[in-house]
Amino acid sequence: MPIDSMVEEVLVRWAEVHELTGAEVDVLRRATRGASVDVIALERGTTTKTVEKHVENILFKTGERAIASAVARVLREAAGLAA
């Protein structure tokens, strides 16, 4: 299974478990692909403040302290699906 599919599977599970909104999942998805807040805002057609608020919500809901740790956790879980 391609890594993108495994990441998507983890994101779907996280959306349910952590009650993430569609926008929050989209921001996290883009972050797992290495996009910065500025790039995510540009791609989503919104402001960096809006993206930062989504990131803040993601961290609160998941218990992570930084978006990098949330991304790392998603990628670790996705890699675990390949094992």
Buried (B, 14 or more C-beta within 10 A) or exposed (E): EEEEEBBBBBBEEBBEEBEBEEBBBBBBBBBBEEBEBEBBBBEBEBEBEBBBBBBEBBBEBBEBEEBEEBBEBBBEBBEEEEE
